[in-house]
Amino acid sequence: MDLLIAQINTDLRSSDALRQSSALLQALQQCAAGRDVSALARTAATEILSAPSSAVCKRLALDLLRALPLPPDLLDPLLLTSLRSDLSFPDPDVAASSIASFPSLPSHLLPSLLSSAQADIAAALSSPAESLRLAAVTSLSSLLPRDDLALMCSTNPSLMAHATTWWGRLAELALDSADAVSAGAFEALARLFQELEGRRMSRLAGDKLVDGEGALAVRAQWAADAIDFIWSRRNMLIARTMVMPVESFRVTVYPLVHAAKMVASGVVNTLRRIAKPGDTTIADSVESSAEKLVGVSDIVSHLLPFLSSLDPPLVFEVGINMLALADVPGGKPEWASAAIIAILTLWDRQEFSSMRETIVRAVATNLHLLDLGMQVSLFKRLLQMVRNLRAESDRMHALACICRTALCVDLFAKESVRRGQKPVPGTDVISLFEDVRVKEDLNSVTSKNLFREELVASLVESCFQLSLPLPELKNSGTESRVIGALAYGTGYGALNWTEPALDVVEVCRPCVLWDCNGRTYAIDCYLKLLVRLCHIYDTRGGVKTIKAGASQDQILNETRLRNLQLQLIRDLREVHTPRISSRLIWAISEHFDLEGLDPLLADDPEDPLNIIISNMHKILFNTDSSATTSNRIQDVQAVLICAQRLGARNARAGQLLSKELEEFRASTSADSVTKHQSRYVLQVIKYVTNHPDNRWVGVGDATGDYPFSHHKLTVQFSEASAAQDRKLEGLVHKAIRELWRPNPSQLTLLQTKGIGALHKELPKACTLTGSCDPCYIEAYHLADPTDGRITLHLKILNLTELELNRVDIRVGLSGALYYMDGFSRTVRHLRNLVSQVLLQICVYTL
């Protein structure tokens, strides 16, 4: 290899153009093969670029330098002068290669080079040679959107003026007669809009740079000027794109749609204010809403025929952008319907099979743009499509969108019926489960499909989101129609959200019978919603009457809840595991109307109270300690608390439970702790029986709490089912939070909070301490809002051997020990203590 490098160097130093071009071609071949030929960079720069050479040699030398990592000592004024002089080379291909080298240069060399070459760059953009115009457009489209150049323009007024002029020229070149140049100009505008809208850190500059106030103002000005140009020349641009080749048409879609969306939603005025803060002379657009709607409609009419194209990427690009236009003020559901139907046709296209996740995400995210009938017709098909997705995060996001839209449709339809409109069939939440496969999964006991757990958990968590105050309604954006529909559906009362929630708990009732191999998250979600509804309607007091002031809707809902409770009590016999039985007993017994039971059926085995007590007996005397079926300590504690509250509320329940607890105390199934607790419960029941007026001693008001937590720490539960529960919980909560309570974009923060919104918060350290003899545990967690991470640090000190036995233990958020340093005997004896303290401190920090 050294001999080859030496031979190429010799040929480059010769004055023979043929030998030089052959040597450069050979060097490019070696570079393409992955071999290191960086030793040729200096020779090529000094012998070819800095010296008189043929056009072919100069082009080859520039191509070689772009392909090699340039050493710092090579970037001397001589090379920059050579690049600068080659811009005016008679051969336009050489000038094109020279200007194409600009994006590969370091940031600190760009201001002087661009300022000195601004006349040549302007000449290149207006050159009659198509290759030179295309090279200038391609180079500037890679260079101008970069973070480092925006920062430099914010502090260099001269460079800012030149860059603004170049952006204006790039926008004009979108109308260029050459198809390649026009497509390159459209692509440059699209990159500018994406950099501003996405607020991503550009990797083109190498380093991660943080935008400041000036850089943001620079980009906002460029974007506002480009939007104004596109909007004012939209008819000419539409006509230009119609004569472009199909393979180049796709890059023209986004700039047209984005400019129309910014104008129609009024965001362009915000960009102008950000570009010139404090300038009171900036006025809002004077265009009427009718003119904006006509402009948007023209662009939609221009894009609509391409939804039937044979090119799948083009169909998807056009469909996504039409969905964006359907969401602006004045957008029509017909636009969204046409786009979604076209996107769904790509599902079975073999060449687009790898993009199925993207198809589902696009359709599910924009469901709210459709009319009610279209939304209902898509629910069943979408669920089957979501079931087949491989990525769990994509499934969770799609399920969150589907569940939110289903609840929104249900609320909207119910409120429309109240106001006298004709009901739309299939708009209730139960329609989600009408599909045969979904219904089979829901009613199957031993199905191993995780999708049913994901669906129930997403639906229940979406119901809880309905109970929270709705976010502030925005003028435009993807959330506006959803929030408007929810506000319409809850117009006559704050409890209207409980009606679709009642449908959910009724249709998801079979989940309590599932055998999920120890997983409990979906069932916990279901029971938590059931307890919340029972607390809201006060089912402990029975079904209210009209004389008591109850409305017809309230009586109907309370009757439905009571019937559901009775059905769940009958289902207790078929529940597979004590872990689920104890949770179901808690959820029912806390809110069941014991006074409404028929005293004539006290000896009937089918009496609800007898069924509850017989299942409590099974849990108390269960000796199965398998981790996947029972957590006996927790189950027994729950049953004993339920026994105390049931026995204190009802005399017959107190008599039956007293016998059960006496038998349990005398058996070998009770340990010393549970025997003592049973004795305490018996004393409470006996006192309440003798003093009926002091029943509050044994039972208080129902709080609506569900104490069984699915936050299982690894140090406490090591089985795989607990880890799967935590994973599913994290995915569901993340998807629900991003959809219902999304973090505001930086552009929105800048509008509301000013430039201070760009400043990142510093991590905060919160000190936590716990002590135990003979050891003292110091702990603090570091919460970093920027990274979304909580780091918990523990330090264990042996008070008797303070200096000899010190160990630092770092703990992850899940509570799993992943680092332990130290091998002393004291530390080995402290492992159980660490687990206990972790349980307390981690729960506190979470």
N, C-alpha and C positions, 0 to 999 in steps of 0.2 A: 504493500500500500504506500509506503514511503517513496518507493521508486516511482510509482504512478504520480504521486503528488509533485515530486521533483520534475518529472517530465512535463506535467501540465504547466507548472510554473515557468519552465524554460520556454514552452510554446507561447505562453502569454506575454513574455518579455520580448519576443521576436516582433519584428515590424511587418510580418506577413499576415494579412487579414485572414487568409484561408486557414493558416495554422492556429491563429487566435480563436476563430470561430469553432474549429474542430475541438480545441482544448476546452472551450467553454461548454460545448455540447457534452463532452465526456464528463466534465465536472458535474453538470446537471444530472446526467445518468447515474453517477455515483451517489449524488445527494438523494435522488429519488429511490435508490436502493437502500437507503438508510445508513450509509457510511459517512463518517465524519470527514468533511473536506473544508472545515472552517479555516484551515491554514491558507486557503486560496483567496480568502476575502480581501486581504490587503493588496495582494498582487493585482486582482481584478479591479480594485478601486483605483490604484495608482497608474496601472499600465493601460487600462481601457477607458475608464470614466474620466480621469483627469488629463488624459492625453488625446490627441486627435485620433479618432478611430472611425471605422465604418459604422453605418447604422445597424447592421446586423450584429456586430460585436457589442455595441452599446446596449442593444435590447437584451442580448443574452447575458451580459454582465449584470444588468439591473435585475433580471430574473434570478440570477444566482445569488445576489446580495439579499433579495427578499426571502430566499429560501434558507439563508444561513443566519445563525445568531451573530449579530454584529458585536465585536468587542468594543469596550468604551474608548480605547485609544484610537480606534479607527474612525470614530465620529468626530473628526477634526474639521476645521473650517474648509479644508480642501475638498472633502467629500461633499459637504453641504453646498459649496460653490459649484461643484460638478453637477449635482442634482438640479441646482438652480439654473445653470446655463443650459442644461439639456432640455429644459422646458421650452426654449425657443429654438430647438434643433429643427432644421428644415424638414426632416422626415417626421410626420405626425405620429408614427408608431413609436419612435424613440421618446418623443414628448409624453406620449401616453404611458410608456413604461416608467418614465421618471416621476410623473405625478402619482402613479400607482404605488410608488415606494413610500409616499408620505405617511400612511397609517402605521408603518412598521418602525418609525422613528420614535425615540424617547420623548416624553412630554416636554422636557425643559428646552428642547431644540425647536419645538413647533412655533412659538410666537414669533421669533425672529424670521424663521424661514417663511411662514405664511404671510407675514407683513411685507417682506421683500419681494415675494413672488405673487402678490395679489393681482398685479396687472396680467401676468402670464396665466394665472388661473382663470381670470375673467375671459381672457382671449381663448383659452382652451374650451370654456363652456360655450363660447360662441363660434367655435371653429367650424369651418365647412366639412372637416373630416369627421365622419361618424365615429371612428375608432377613438379619436382624441376626446370627443364629447362624452362618449360612453366611459372612458377611463376616468375623466374628471368627475363625472357623476358618481361612479362607483367609489372612487377614493374619498370624495367629500361625504358620501352617505355613510361611510365607515368612520370618518374622522369627526364630523360635526356633532353627532349625537353623544359623543363620549363625555363621561363625567369630568375628566381632566380638562377638556377644552371648554366646557361650560364654566368651570371654575376660573380658568384663565380669562375668559371673556368678561366675567363679572368684575375683574380688576384691571382689565386692559381695554379702555374705550375704543382705541384704534382697531384692535383685533375684533371687538364686538361689532363695530360698524362693517368691517369686511365680511364677517360671518353672516350678519343679517342680510347683506347684499347677496351673498352666495345662496342663502336659503331662498330668497326671492327668485333668484335665477333658476334654482332647482325646481321650484314650483312651476315656473314658466316652461321648463323643459318637459313637464308632463304632457305638454301639447306638441312636443317635437315630432317631426315627420318620421324619424327612425323609430321603429318599434322597440328596439333594445334600449335606446336612450330613454324613451318615454316610460318603459317598464322600470328602468333603474331609478328614474325620478319619483315614480309612485312608491317604490320600495323605500327610498330615502325618507319620504314624508311619513310612511307607515312606521318606520323605525323611530322617528322623532315623537310621534304620538304615543307609541308604546313605551318609550323611555319615560315620558312625562306621566302617563296614566298608571303604569305599573310601578313606578318608583323603585325599579330594581337597580341594584348596583351593576353597572356595566363592567364586564370583564375584558372589554376591548383595551382598556388602558392598563391592564396588568394589575395595578394596585386597587384596593377597595377604598374609594374616596367617599367622604360624607358631604352631601350637598349642603351648602349654606344658603343664606337668604338671597345673596346675589345670584348664585347659580340657578336657583329656582326661578327667580325673576327673569333670567336670561332665557331659560327654556320656555317659560310661559309666554314671553314675547314672541319667540320664534313660532310656537304652536298657534298663538292667536293670529299672527300674520298669515300663516299657512292656511288656517281655517277660513279666514276672510277671503283669501284668493280662491280656494276651492269652491266656497259657497257662491261667490260672485260669478265664477266661470263654470258652474256645474254643468250647464247644458253643453258647453264646448267640450268639457272633459268627458261627459257621457258619450258624445258623438265620437270623440277620439278613441275611447275604449272599444267601441263597437267595431272598429276596423282593425283591431289588434288580433294577433293569433290567439287561439284558445289557451295555449299553454302559458301565455303572458297575461291573460285577462285576470287571473286569480289575484295577482299582486295589486290590481287597481281597485279591488272591492273595498278593502278596509279603509283607505284614506277618504274615499267618497262618503262612506257610511259614518265614519267617525266625525267628519266635519259636519255632516247634517245633524248628527245626534247632539254635538256640542252647541250648535246654533239653536236647534229646536228646544233644548232643555235650558238654555240660558247660561251654560257653563262658560261659554266663550267670554262673557262679560266678567266673570270671576277671574279668568286668566288675564284679562287686561288689567284688572285692579292689582293682581299679584305682580304683573310685569312693571307697573308704575304705582307703587304704594303711595298713598297720600295725595295722588293727583285727582283733584276734584273736578277736573274738566272732562273726565271719562264719563260718558253717558251710556245707558243701556241701548241695546239695538233698537232701532226705530221700526224695524220690520214688524208687520202685523202677524198675528198668529195664523191668519189665513194664508199669507205668503209663505210662512214656514211650513205649513201643512202641505201646500202645493209642491214646494221644493222636495220635501221628504217623499211625497207620493210619486214624484217624477223618478226619484232614485229607486224606489221600490218597483215601479213599472219597468225600469231599466234592468233590474236584477231578476225579476220574476221568471222570464223565459229560461234562464240558466239553471233553474232548479230541476229541469228535466235533462240536464246534460249527461253524457255518458262517462264523464270524468268524475269519479267519486270525490277526490279532494276539492274540486271546484264546487260540486253540489254542497259539500259540508261547509265550505267557506262562505258561499252565498247564503246558505240557510242560517248559519250563526249570525251573520251580519243583518239579515232581515229580522231575526228575533230581537236584535238590539234596536232596530228602528221601530218595531212593534211596541217597544216599552217607552218610547218618548211620548210626551203629551200630544194627543191626537192620533196615536197609533191605533191600528185596527186589529181585532182578533183574527180577521181573515189572513192577514200577513203572517201571523204566528202559526196559524193552522197550516198554511201552504208550506212554510219552512219546516215545521216539525214532521209533516207527512213525507216531505222529500228526504229529510235526515233519516227517518225510520226505514225508508227503502234501502238504505245502505247496510242495514243489519245483516242481510243475507248475501251481500256482495263479498265474494271470496277475497278479492284484493283489498277489502277494507275491514277484514275480520279482526285485525290487530287493534282496531280503533273502537271496539265495541264499548269499552268503558267511557270513551269520550262521547259516544253517541248517547248513552244513557244519561250521563251527567248533563249534556246540553238539553235533552228533552225534559228531564226531571226538574232542572233549575228554572225552566221557562214554562212550566205547566200553568202557572197563574195567569199567563197572557191569553189563554184560550177561553172560549165560552164554556158554560157549565156542561153542556152536552158532550163537547169534545173531551173535556177533562175526565168525565165519568167513563167514556168509552176507552180512554187510554189506561185507566187504573189497572185493569186486569192484565192487559198485555205488558205493561211496564213491570208489574211484579214478576212475571215470568222472565223478562229480560234481566231484571236485577238479580234474580236467583242464580243466573248463569254467569255472573261476573266473578272474576277470579280475585281481584283486589278487595280486601275487606273495607278499606277506607272508602272506595268507590261505592260499595254496597251501602254503607252507612249513610253516605251523603245522599244517594238516590232515595233511600228509604225515608230519610228525614224530609226531603222535598215532597215525596208522595204523601206521607202522613200529614204534613202541614197543609198541603193542598186539599186532601180529603176532609180534614177538619174544617177548613175554610169553606169548602163547598157545602158541607153539611150545615154549618151555621148560617150561611147565606141563604140556602134553600129554606131552612126552617123559618127564618125571619121574613122571607118573601111570602111564605104561606100565611104567617100571622098578619101580614099587611094586605091579604086578600088576593094574592097572585096565585096562578095555577101551579101546583107542585110538579117538580121535574122528577121523573122516576130514576131510581138508582143513585140519588145524591147523598144517601146516608153512609156513615162510616162502615156499616155492615157490608156494603157492596164490595169492599176490599176483599172480603173472604168468600165471595160467591164462586170464585174459580175452584174447579174440582180438586186440583193438586194442592192448593192452599188449604182448602177445607179438610182434605185428608190428612195433611201434615198437622193441622190444628187439633184434630180429634184422635190422632194416633198417640199411643202412650209411649212406645219404645222407639219412635223415629229418631235416627241419629243426625238428622238434618239441622244444622245450626241456624238456618235461615228463619225458621219459625220463631226462635228466641230473639233474633235480631228484629224481626217485624213487630213482635209484641212489645219489646223494650222501646223501640223507636216510637211506636204509637202512644204508649203510656207517657213517655217523657214529653212528647209533643202536647199531650193533654195538660201536663203540668205547666208547660209554657203558656198555654191559653189562660191559666189562672193568674198569671202575672200581668201587671199593667202593660198595655201595648206601647211599643216605642213611638216616638214622635213621628207624625206623618210628614214625609218629605214631598216636595213638589214633583219629583221625578225619581226614577231609579227602579231597580228590580223589586224593591220591597213595597212600593207605593200601592199597587193594586191589592196585594195580600192584606196589608194593614187596613186599607179602606174597606175591604170585604169583611174582615174580622170586626172592625168598628161598627159596620152596618149590622152584622149578625148579633152583636152584643148591645144593640142600641137601647133595648127596653129593660135591661137588668144586668147586674154584674155576674149573676149566677147562670146566665145562659150557656156558659161553657160547660156546665155540668151535664147538659143534655147529650152532646156527643160523647162525653166521658162515660155516661151511663151506657150508651151503646157499646163502647169499648169494653167495659167490664163485663157486659153480658156476652158479647161474642167471643171474648178471650177466656171465658170461664174454664174451658177444658185444660188450660195450661197448668192448673194446680194438680192435675193427674199425671203430668209428664214425668218420665224417668230420664233425667238429663245427666246421668253419671256424676252426680254431685254438684252440678252447676245450679245456682239459685238466683242469678241476677234477674232474669226475665220474670220469674215468679215473684221475687221481691218487689219489682216495679209494679206488677199487677196488684199485689196485696196492699201496697202503699197507696195506690190510687183508690182502691176499694175503701180503705180506712178513711181516707180524706173525704170521700163522698158520704160515707156513713156519718162522719162527724158533722159535715155541713148540714145534712138533712136531719140530724139528731134522731137516728133510727132507734136509739135506746129508749126513747119515749113513745115508740109506736107510731103508727100512721095517724097523722093529724086529721081533723075534720073541718068541714066548712064553718061549723059553729065556733071552732077555735081560731078562725081567721085564716085558715089555709086556702090557697088558691087551687083551682082544678089541676094545674100543672104540677104543683107541689104534691098534691095527694097522689097523682099518677106516678111521679118519680119515686116517692117514698114506698108506694106499693111495689114498684118494680124492684127497688132495693131489698125490701123484705122477702120477696119471692126469690131473689138471687141468693140471699143469706140462707134461706131454707134449702135451696138446691145445693149450695156449698156444704152445708151440714151433712146432707145425704152423701155428698162426694167424699166426706172424710173417710169412709170405710174403704175407698178405693185408692187413697193416697199411698204412694209406695214407701216413702221414707219418713222416719220420725222427725227429721229435720224440717220437712215441709209441713208435716202434721202439726207440729208445735206452732209454726208461724201462722198456719191457717186457723188454728184454735184461737190464737191471740187476736187475729184480725176480726173473727166473728164474735167471740165472747165479750169483747170490750164494748160492742155496739149493738148487741142483740137485745130485743125487747123480751125480757123474761116474764114480765107481768102479763103479757098478752097470750101466754101459753094456756091451753085448755087444761084445767086441773083434773078433769075426768080421764085424761090420757096419761096420767102420771106414771102408770105401770106399763105403758106401751113401749116396747123397744124402739119404735119408730118416733117416739117423742124427741124433739130436737135436743132438749137438755140431757136426756139419757144417752143420746148418741155422742154428745160432746164429752160427757163424763166417762163413757166407756173408752173413748179414744185417749183421754187424759190418762186413764189407767194403763193403756198399752204403752204410753211413753214413759210413765213412771217405772214400770216393771220391765222395760226393754233393756236387755243386757248386750245388745249388739254394739260394739265399739268401733265398727268400721268407719273410717274417716269419710268415705263417700256417701254414707247413708245417715250418719248421726254425729252430732256434736253433743254428747250426752249432758255435759255440764250446762250448756246453754239451753238445751231442750227442757231439762228438769227445772231450771230456774224460771223459765217462761211459764211452764205449767203451774208451778207453785204460786206465782204471782197471779195468774189467771184464776186459780182456785180461791185465793184470798178475795179477789174482787167479785167473783161470781157468788161465793158463799155469803159475802156481806150484802149483796144486792137482793138476794132471793132466799127465803127461808128453806124451801125444798132443796134448792141447790146446796145450801149450807149443810143440811142433814146428810145428803148423799156424799158430799165432798169430805165431811168429817170422817165417815166410814173409810173412804179411800185413803185419806191421809194417815189414819191410825194403822191401817193395814200396811201402808208404805213404810211408816216409822218402824214397824216391827219386823220388816223383811230385811234380807241381806242386800237388797238392791240399793239401799240408802246408806250413804256414808255419814260421817259425823256432822258435816256441814248441812247436808240436806235434812238430817234428822232434827237438828236445831231449828232450821227454817220451817220445817213442817210443824214443829211444836208451836212456834210463833204464830203461824197461820191458823192453827187450831184455836189458839187463845183468842185471836181476833174474831174468828167466826163465833165462838162461844160468847164473847162479850157482846157482839152485835145482836146475837139471838136473844140475849137477856135484856138488852137495852135497844130496842128498835129505833128509838128516836135519835140514837147516836150512831147511826149507820155510817156516817162520814168517816168514822175511825178506820173502817176497813176499805173504803172505796171513795175515790174522788170523782170529779167530773171527767168525762172522756176528753182527752186532749187532741185526738186525731194523730198522735205520733205512732210511728211504726219503728220499734226499737231495734229490730233485726237489721244489722248493717251488712252490706255486701262489700265494705272496705276491709278485706281480709289481708293482713300483713303476712309476709312470707314466714317470719319467725314464729307466727302463731299457727298458720295452716300451711303445711308444706305440700298438700295434694295438688295435683295438676288442675283440678276443677276450679280451685280458688284463683289460680293464675289466669285461667280462661275467663272467669268472671270479671277479674280486674281489667283484662284486655278488652273484653266486650264493653264494659262500662266506660272505659276511656274512649273507645271509638264512637260510641253512641253519644256521649256527652259532648265530645268535640264537634261532631257533625251537627247536633242540635244547637249548640252555642254559636257555631259559625253561621247557621241559617237564621235562627230567631234573634240572636243578639250579636250581630257581626261587629267586629271592631271597625270604627269609622276609618275611611281612607285618609291618607295624609292631606289630600286636597280638601276634604271636608274639615279636618282639624285646622288647617290653615285659615279656612273661611271663618271658623268660630272662635279659635283661640289665638290666632296670629302665629308669628314665626316661632314663638316659644314652644309650639307643638313639636318642632323638630328636635328639641333637646331631649336626649335620652336620660331616663332616671338612673341614678346610681343604685347598686345593690344595697339592701338594708339588712343589717344583722340584728336579729331578735334573740335575746339571751333567754335560755330555759335552763333550769337546774332541777336536779332530783338527788336525793341522798338516801343512803342505806348503810347500815353498819355491817361490816367494817369499811365500806367503800363509799366514795363520794363521786357522783357523776355530774359533770358539767356539760351542758349542751347548748348549742345555738344553731339556728338555721339561717342561711343566707338566701334571701329571696331576690332574684334578679328579674325584674319585669321585662327587661329587654330580651333576654333569652327564654323567658317563660320557664324558669327552672328554679327549684328549691333544693338547696344542698344542706343536709343536716350533719353537723359535726358533734361528736361526743368525745369526751375525755374522761377516762376512769382513773381515779387516784386511790391507791391503797393508803389509808390513813396511818397505818403502822409502819409501812415501808415506802415512804413518800417518794424518795428519789430512786429507789432500786426498781420499783415495779410501776412504771408509768406506761400507758398504752394509749395510742390515738386510734379511734375507730371511726371510720367514715361510713356513712349509711346513705343508700339511695333513697329516693322518694317512696319506693314501695316498701321500705323497711328491711330490705335484705342486706345482710352484712357482706360486703365485698372486699373489705380490706381490714386485716388485723395484723399488727406488728408487735412482736413480743412473745416470749415463750416461757414466762415465769409461771410457777405453780399457781400463784394468786390469780393470774389472768385466766388460766384454764378453769379455775373454780368459779369464775365470774360469768361464764357464758350464759347460764340460766338467768342470772340477774340482768345482764344486758338485754336479753330477749324481753323480759318483763318491762324494763324501763323504756325500751324501744316502742313497745305497744302503747304505752301511755303518752310518750312525747311525740311520736309520729302522728297519732290521732289528733293531738293538740295542734300540731303544726298544720295538719291538713284542714 
